Amino acid sequence: MARVMTIYNAKGGVGKTTTAINLAAYLALFGERTLLIDFDPQFNASAGTGFTPVPGATVYEALIGSVDPKDIIQQTPLHNLHLMPASADLSGSLIELVNVPERELYMRRLIEKVKDDYDYILIDMGPSLNLLSVNGLMAADEIIVPLQCEQFSIEGLAQLLETIGLVQNNLGHGLKIAGALLTMYDDADSFSREIAGEIRRRFPYAIFRTSIPKSPSLAEAPRFRRPVVLYDPKSPGAQSYEALAREVREQNQQIIHTGPFDAEGNEPTIGN
């Protein structure tokens, strides 16, 4: 049965879609049966893997029950990587589901229909907190939190942690924190190092050993509608996502933190 992970931060521009696409690509290259679900009305994950939405065959129709989710899954250029594409129509579900009982569980029920076919399911979500993002969080077993190495990431941490707590406590869902992922990190820049250090001090859950550097290849690959491994596999950006995929796979033999501190009250970091 699949390990279901959502890539989420309510702040835009932190590398959510880049992470979803490229982590999924490397998991697939490692032989893991991987499904990438584009759950963002901007459908950037679909475009970034080479797909243009086909009306009537997207996650929106599967979510509202008009099609079987298995019928809309697409094969990507990578053998083990499948895509459930999105379209702008997904925004309509915000209105259609608002008065429906258990409206926050629709995505979870959709995933249950395909979960046995995969080893990993990654959900890419938009930069907002609404019914769609709550559905994505409720459908996941774990969350990866991309945090850009800039001041605004620190300032938004409190709201982000409040959102995670809302899902864990108020909605009764045992969402685990796979880890925070530092993105757009520049080791040669003292300010970037300072922000990374501050995030490590303030983020009360695990933080991945791997950080994602600023990389032209990561910025350019979406223009060519492909994961970075098919665009520039030797680039620092590609190598960092390969390392992240290895680290995520290692977690299958480790405890994923559900609370902010370890038994000694220390801030946990994956791999220690």
Contacts in CASP RR format, 6 or more apart in sequence:
PFRMAT RR
TARGET T0000
AUTHOR 0000-0000-0000
METHOD contacts of the structure
MODEL  1
MARVMTIYNAKGGVGKTTTAINLAAYLALFGERTLLIDFDPQFNASAGTG
FTPVPGATVYEALIGSVDPKDIIQQTPLHNLHLMPASADLSGSLIELVNV
PERELYMRRLIEKVKDDYDYILIDMGPSLNLLSVNGLMAADEIIVPLQCE
QFSIEGLAQLLETIGLVQNNLGHGLKIAGALLTMYDDADSFSREIAGEIR
RRFPYAIFRTSIPKSPSLAEAPRFRRPVVLYDPKSPGAQSYEALAREVRE
QNQQIIHTGPFDAEGNEPTIGN
1 115 0 8 1.000
1 116 0 8 1.000
2 33 0 8 1.000
2 35 0 8 1.000
2 111 0 8 1.000
2 115 0 8 1.000
2 116 0 8 1.000
2 117 0 8 1.000
2 118 0 8 1.000
2 119 0 8 1.000
2 120 0 8 1.000
2 121 0 8 1.000
3 119 0 8 1.000
3 120 0 8 1.000
3 121 0 8 1.000
3 141 0 8 1.000
3 142 0 8 1.000
3 252 0 8 1.000
4 111 0 8 1.000
4 115 0 8 1.000
4 120 0 8 1.000
4 121 0 8 1.000
4 123 0 8 1.000
4 139 0 8 1.000
4 140 0 8 1.000
4 141 0 8 1.000
4 142 0 8 1.000
5 120 0 8 1.000
5 121 0 8 1.000
5 122 0 8 1.000
5 123 0 8 1.000
5 140 0 8 1.000
5 141 0 8 1.000
5 142 0 8 1.000
5 143 0 8 1.000
5 144 0 8 1.000
5 178 0 8 1.000
5 248 0 8 1.000
6 122 0 8 1.000
6 123 0 8 1.000
6 125 0 8 1.000
6 136 0 8 1.000
6 137 0 8 1.000
6 139 0 8 1.000
6 140 0 8 1.000
6 142 0 8 1.000
6 143 0 8 1.000
6 144 0 8 1.000
7 16 0 8 1.000
7 17 0 8 1.000
7 19 0 8 1.000
7 20 0 8 1.000
7 23 0 8 1.000
7 122 0 8 1.000
7 123 0 8 1.000
7 124 0 8 1.000
7 125 0 8 1.000
7 143 0 8 1.000
7 144 0 8 1.000
7 146 0 8 1.000
8 16 0 8 1.000
8 125 0 8 1.000
8 126 0 8 1.000
8 133 0 8 1.000
8 136 0 8 1.000
8 137 0 8 1.000
8 143 0 8 1.000
8 144 0 8 1.000
8 145 0 8 1.000
9 16 0 8 1.000
9 127 0 8 1.000
9 145 0 8 1.000
9 146 0 8 1.000
9 147 0 8 1.000
9 160 0 8 1.000
10 127 0 8 1.000
10 128 0 8 1.000
10 129 0 8 1.000
10 133 0 8 1.000
10 159 0 8 1.000
10 160 0 8 1.000
10 163 0 8 1.000
11 127 0 8 1.000
11 148 0 8 1.000
11 152 0 8 1.000
11 153 0 8 1.000
11 156 0 8 1.000
11 160 0 8 1.000
12 126 0 8 1.000
12 127 0 8 1.000
13 127 0 8 1.000
13 148 0 8 1.000
14 127 0 8 1.000
14 146 0 8 1.000
14 147 0 8 1.000
14 148 0 8 1.000
14 153 0 8 1.000
14 183 0 8 1.000
14 184 0 8 1.000
15 146 0 8 1.000
15 148 0 8 1.000
15 183 0 8 1.000
15 184 0 8 1.000
15 212 0 8 1.000
16 124 0 8 1.000
16 125 0 8 1.000
16 126 0 8 1.000
16 127 0 8 1.000
16 146 0 8 1.000
17 40 0 8 1.000
17 44 0 8 1.000
17 45 0 8 1.000
17 48 0 8 1.000
17 124 0 8 1.000
18 183 0 8 1.000
18 212 0 8 1.000
18 218 0 8 1.000
18 222 0 8 1.000
19 144 0 8 1.000
19 146 0 8 1.000
19 181 0 8 1.000
19 183 0 8 1.000
19 212 0 8 1.000
19 241 0 8 1.000
19 244 0 8 1.000
20 36 0 8 1.000
20 45 0 8 1.000
20 122 0 8 1.000
20 123 0 8 1.000
20 124 0 8 1.000
21 36 0 8 1.000
21 45 0 8 1.000
21 48 0 8 1.000
21 49 0 8 1.000
21 124 0 8 1.000
21 222 0 8 1.000
21 227 0 8 1.000
22 218 0 8 1.000
22 227 0 8 1.000
22 228 0 8 1.000
22 229 0 8 1.000
22 238 0 8 1.000
22 241 0 8 1.000
23 122 0 8 1.000
23 144 0 8 1.000
23 241 0 8 1.000
23 244 0 8 1.000
23 245 0 8 1.000
23 248 0 8 1.000
24 34 0 8 1.000
24 36 0 8 1.000
24 81 0 8 1.000
24 120 0 8 1.000
24 122 0 8 1.000
24 227 0 8 1.000
25 78 0 8 1.000
25 81 0 8 1.000
25 227 0 8 1.000
25 228 0 8 1.000
25 229 0 8 1.000
25 230 0 8 1.000
25 241 0 8 1.000
26 229 0 8 1.000
26 241 0 8 1.000
26 242 0 8 1.000
26 244 0 8 1.000
26 245 0 8 1.000
27 34 0 8 1.000
27 80 0 8 1.000
27 81 0 8 1.000
27 119 0 8 1.000
27 120 0 8 1.000
27 122 0 8 1.000
27 245 0 8 1.000
27 248 0 8 1.000
27 249 0 8 1.000
28 34 0 8 1.000
28 76 0 8 1.000
28 78 0 8 1.000
28 79 0 8 1.000
28 80 0 8 1.000
28 81 0 8 1.000
29 78 0 8 1.000
29 80 0 8 1.000
29 229 0 8 1.000
29 245 0 8 1.000
30 245 0 8 1.000
30 246 0 8 1.000
30 249 0 8 1.000
31 80 0 8 1.000
32 80 0 8 1.000
32 119 0 8 1.000
32 120 0 8 1.000
32 249 0 8 1.000
33 80 0 8 1.000
33 117 0 8 1.000
33 118 0 8 1.000
33 119 0 8 1.000
33 120 0 8 1.000
34 80 0 8 1.000
34 81 0 8 1.000
34 82 0 8 1.000
34 118 0 8 1.000
34 119 0 8 1.000
34 120 0 8 1.000
34 121 0 8 1.000
34 122 0 8 1.000
35 73 0 8 1.000
35 82 0 8 1.000
35 83 0 8 1.000
35 84 0 8 1.000
35 114 0 8 1.000
35 117 0 8 1.000
35 118 0 8 1.000
35 120 0 8 1.000
35 121 0 8 1.000
35 122 0 8 1.000
36 45 0 8 1.000
36 49 0 8 1.000
36 76 0 8 1.000
36 81 0 8 1.000
36 82 0 8 1.000
36 83 0 8 1.000
36 84 0 8 1.000
36 122 0 8 1.000
36 124 0 8 1.000
37 59 0 8 1.000
37 83 0 8 1.000
37 84 0 8 1.000
37 111 0 8 1.000
37 121 0 8 1.000
37 122 0 8 1.000
37 123 0 8 1.000
37 124 0 8 1.000
38 44 0 8 1.000
38 45 0 8 1.000
38 46 0 8 1.000
38 59 0 8 1.000
38 83 0 8 1.000
38 84 0 8 1.000
38 85 0 8 1.000
38 86 0 8 1.000
38 124 0 8 1.000
39 59 0 8 1.000
39 86 0 8 1.000
39 90 0 8 1.000
39 107 0 8 1.000
39 123 0 8 1.000
39 124 0 8 1.000
39 125 0 8 1.000
39 126 0 8 1.000
39 132 0 8 1.000
39 135 0 8 1.000
39 136 0 8 1.000
40 86 0 8 1.000
40 90 0 8 1.000
40 124 0 8 1.000
40 125 0 8 1.000
40 126 0 8 1.000
41 86 0 8 1.000
41 87 0 8 1.000
41 88 0 8 1.000
41 89 0 8 1.000
41 90 0 8 1.000
41 91 0 8 1.000
41 126 0 8 1.000
41 132 0 8 1.000
42 88 0 8 1.000
42 126 0 8 1.000
43 53 0 8 1.000
43 58 0 8 1.000
43 85 0 8 1.000
43 86 0 8 1.000
43 87 0 8 1.000
43 88 0 8 1.000
43 90 0 8 1.000
44 124 0 8 1.000
44 222 0 8 1.000
45 83 0 8 1.000
45 86 0 8 1.000
45 124 0 8 1.000
46 52 0 8 1.000
46 53 0 8 1.000
46 83 0 8 1.000
46 85 0 8 1.000
46 86 0 8 1.000
46 87 0 8 1.000
47 222 0 8 1.000
47 225 0 8 1.000
48 221 0 8 1.000
48 222 0 8 1.000
48 225 0 8 1.000
48 226 0 8 1.000
48 227 0 8 1.000
49 76 0 8 1.000
49 77 0 8 1.000
49 81 0 8 1.000
49 83 0 8 1.000
49 225 0 8 1.000
49 226 0 8 1.000
49 227 0 8 1.000
50 76 0 8 1.000
50 77 0 8 1.000
50 225 0 8 1.000
50 226 0 8 1.000
51 74 0 8 1.000
51 76 0 8 1.000
51 83 0 8 1.000
51 85 0 8 1.000
53 85 0 8 1.000
53 86 0 8 1.000
53 87 0 8 1.000
53 88 0 8 1.000
54 85 0 8 1.000
55 87 0 8 1.000
55 89 0 8 1.000
56 66 0 8 1.000
56 67 0 8 1.000
56 72 0 8 1.000
56 89 0 8 1.000
57 67 0 8 1.000
57 71 0 8 1.000
57 72 0 8 1.000
57 85 0 8 1.000
58 72 0 8 1.000
58 84 0 8 1.000
58 85 0 8 1.000
58 86 0 8 1.000
58 87 0 8 1.000
58 89 0 8 1.000
58 90 0 8 1.000
59 69 0 8 1.000
59 72 0 8 1.000
59 84 0 8 1.000
59 85 0 8 1.000
59 86 0 8 1.000
59 90 0 8 1.000
59 110 0 8 1.000
60 86 0 8 1.000
60 87 0 8 1.000
60 89 0 8 1.000
60 90 0 8 1.000
60 92 0 8 1.000
60 93 0 8 1.000
61 67 0 8 1.000
61 72 0 8 1.000
61 89 0 8 1.000
62 68 0 8 1.000
62 69 0 8 1.000
62 72 0 8 1.000
62 84 0 8 1.000
62 110 0 8 1.000
63 90 0 8 1.000
63 93 0 8 1.000
63 97 0 8 1.000
63 106 0 8 1.000
63 107 0 8 1.000
63 110 0 8 1.000
63 135 0 8 1.000
64 93 0 8 1.000
64 96 0 8 1.000
64 97 0 8 1.000
64 106 0 8 1.000
68 113 0 8 1.000
69 84 0 8 1.000
69 110 0 8 1.000
69 111 0 8 1.000
69 113 0 8 1.000
69 114 0 8 1.000
70 113 0 8 1.000
70 114 0 8 1.000
70 117 0 8 1.000
72 84 0 8 1.000
72 85 0 8 1.000
73 82 0 8 1.000
73 83 0 8 1.000
73 84 0 8 1.000
73 114 0 8 1.000
74 82 0 8 1.000
74 83 0 8 1.000
74 84 0 8 1.000
74 85 0 8 1.000
75 82 0 8 1.000
75 83 0 8 1.000
76 82 0 8 1.000
76 83 0 8 1.000
77 226 0 8 1.000
77 230 0 8 1.000
78 227 0 8 1.000
78 229 0 8 1.000
78 230 0 8 1.000
82 118 0 8 1.000
90 132 0 8 1.000
93 106 0 8 1.000
93 131 0 8 1.000
93 132 0 8 1.000
94 130 0 8 1.000
94 131 0 8 1.000
94 132 0 8 1.000
97 103 0 8 1.000
97 106 0 8 1.000
97 131 0 8 1.000
98 131 0 8 1.000
100 106 0 8 1.000
103 131 0 8 1.000
103 135 0 8 1.000
104 131 0 8 1.000
104 134 0 8 1.000
104 135 0 8 1.000
104 138 0 8 1.000
104 171 0 8 1.000
105 135 0 8 1.000
105 138 0 8 1.000
106 135 0 8 1.000
107 123 0 8 1.000
107 135 0 8 1.000
107 136 0 8 1.000
107 138 0 8 1.000
107 139 0 8 1.000
108 135 0 8 1.000
108 136 0 8 1.000
108 138 0 8 1.000
108 139 0 8 1.000
110 139 0 8 1.000
111 121 0 8 1.000
111 139 0 8 1.000
114 121 0 8 1.000
115 121 0 8 1.000
123 136 0 8 1.000
123 139 0 8 1.000
123 140 0 8 1.000
125 132 0 8 1.000
125 133 0 8 1.000
125 136 0 8 1.000
126 132 0 8 1.000
126 133 0 8 1.000
129 163 0 8 1.000
134 167 0 8 1.000
134 171 0 8 1.000
137 143 0 8 1.000
137 163 0 8 1.000
137 164 0 8 1.000
137 167 0 8 1.000
137 173 0 8 1.000
137 175 0 8 1.000
138 167 0 8 1.000
138 171 0 8 1.000
138 173 0 8 1.000
138 175 0 8 1.000
140 175 0 8 1.000
141 175 0 8 1.000
141 176 0 8 1.000
142 175 0 8 1.000
142 176 0 8 1.000
142 177 0 8 1.000
142 178 0 8 1.000
142 256 0 8 1.000
143 164 0 8 1.000
143 175 0 8 1.000
143 176 0 8 1.000
143 177 0 8 1.000
143 178 0 8 1.000
143 179 0 8 1.000
144 178 0 8 1.000
144 179 0 8 1.000
144 180 0 8 1.000
144 181 0 8 1.000
145 160 0 8 1.000
145 177 0 8 1.000
145 179 0 8 1.000
145 180 0 8 1.000
145 181 0 8 1.000
145 203 0 8 1.000
145 205 0 8 1.000
146 180 0 8 1.000
146 181 0 8 1.000
146 183 0 8 1.000
146 212 0 8 1.000
147 153 0 8 1.000
147 157 0 8 1.000
147 180 0 8 1.000
147 181 0 8 1.000
147 182 0 8 1.000
147 183 0 8 1.000
147 199 0 8 1.000
147 203 0 8 1.000
148 183 0 8 1.000
148 184 0 8 1.000
149 182 0 8 1.000
149 183 0 8 1.000
149 184 0 8 1.000
149 185 0 8 1.000
149 186 0 8 1.000
149 192 0 8 1.000
149 195 0 8 1.000
149 196 0 8 1.000
149 199 0 8 1.000
149 211 0 8 1.000
150 184 0 8 1.000
150 195 0 8 1.000
151 195 0 8 1.000
153 195 0 8 1.000
153 199 0 8 1.000
154 195 0 8 1.000
154 198 0 8 1.000
154 199 0 8 1.000
154 202 0 8 1.000
157 199 0 8 1.000
157 202 0 8 1.000
157 203 0 8 1.000
161 204 0 8 1.000
164 175 0 8 1.000
164 177 0 8 1.000
167 173 0 8 1.000
167 174 0 8 1.000
167 175 0 8 1.000
168 174 0 8 1.000
168 175 0 8 1.000
168 258 0 8 1.000
174 258 0 8 1.000
176 256 0 8 1.000
176 257 0 8 1.000
176 258 0 8 1.000
177 205 0 8 1.000
177 206 0 8 1.000
177 256 0 8 1.000
177 257 0 8 1.000
177 258 0 8 1.000
177 259 0 8 1.000
178 206 0 8 1.000
178 248 0 8 1.000
178 251 0 8 1.000
178 256 0 8 1.000
179 205 0 8 1.000
179 206 0 8 1.000
179 207 0 8 1.000
179 208 0 8 1.000
179 257 0 8 1.000
179 270 0 8 1.000
180 199 0 8 1.000
180 203 0 8 1.000
180 205 0 8 1.000
180 206 0 8 1.000
180 207 0 8 1.000
180 208 0 8 1.000
181 207 0 8 1.000
181 208 0 8 1.000
181 210 0 8 1.000
181 211 0 8 1.000
181 212 0 8 1.000
181 244 0 8 1.000
182 196 0 8 1.000
182 199 0 8 1.000
182 207 0 8 1.000
182 208 0 8 1.000
182 211 0 8 1.000
182 212 0 8 1.000
183 211 0 8 1.000
183 212 0 8 1.000
184 192 0 8 1.000
184 212 0 8 1.000
184 213 0 8 1.000
184 214 0 8 1.000
185 192 0 8 1.000
185 196 0 8 1.000
185 211 0 8 1.000
185 212 0 8 1.000
185 213 0 8 1.000
185 214 0 8 1.000
186 192 0 8 1.000
186 213 0 8 1.000
186 214 0 8 1.000
187 193 0 8 1.000
187 213 0 8 1.000
196 211 0 8 1.000
199 207 0 8 1.000
200 207 0 8 1.000
200 267 0 8 1.000
200 269 0 8 1.000
201 267 0 8 1.000
203 267 0 8 1.000
204 259 0 8 1.000
204 260 0 8 1.000
204 261 0 8 1.000
204 267 0 8 1.000
205 257 0 8 1.000
205 259 0 8 1.000
205 260 0 8 1.000
205 268 0 8 1.000
206 256 0 8 1.000
206 257 0 8 1.000
206 268 0 8 1.000
206 269 0 8 1.000
206 270 0 8 1.000
207 269 0 8 1.000
207 270 0 8 1.000
208 244 0 8 1.000
208 247 0 8 1.000
208 270 0 8 1.000
209 243 0 8 1.000
209 247 0 8 1.000
209 269 0 8 1.000
209 270 0 8 1.000
209 271 0 8 1.000
210 240 0 8 1.000
210 243 0 8 1.000
210 244 0 8 1.000
210 247 0 8 1.000
211 240 0 8 1.000
212 218 0 8 1.000
212 237 0 8 1.000
212 240 0 8 1.000
212 241 0 8 1.000
212 244 0 8 1.000
213 236 0 8 1.000
213 237 0 8 1.000
213 240 0 8 1.000
215 228 0 8 1.000
215 235 0 8 1.000
215 236 0 8 1.000
215 237 0 8 1.000
215 238 0 8 1.000
215 240 0 8 1.000
216 235 0 8 1.000
217 228 0 8 1.000
217 231 0 8 1.000
217 232 0 8 1.000
217 235 0 8 1.000
217 236 0 8 1.000
217 237 0 8 1.000
217 238 0 8 1.000
218 228 0 8 1.000
218 235 0 8 1.000
218 237 0 8 1.000
220 231 0 8 1.000
220 232 0 8 1.000
221 227 0 8 1.000
221 228 0 8 1.000
221 230 0 8 1.000
221 231 0 8 1.000
221 232 0 8 1.000
224 231 0 8 1.000
228 235 0 8 1.000
228 237 0 8 1.000
228 238 0 8 1.000
228 241 0 8 1.000
229 238 0 8 1.000
229 241 0 8 1.000
229 242 0 8 1.000
231 238 0 8 1.000
232 238 0 8 1.000
247 270 0 8 1.000
250 271 0 8 1.000
251 270 0 8 1.000
254 270 0 8 1.000
254 271 0 8 1.000
257 268 0 8 1.000
260 267 0 8 1.000
261 267 0 8 1.000
261 268 0 8 1.000
262 268 0 8 1.000
END
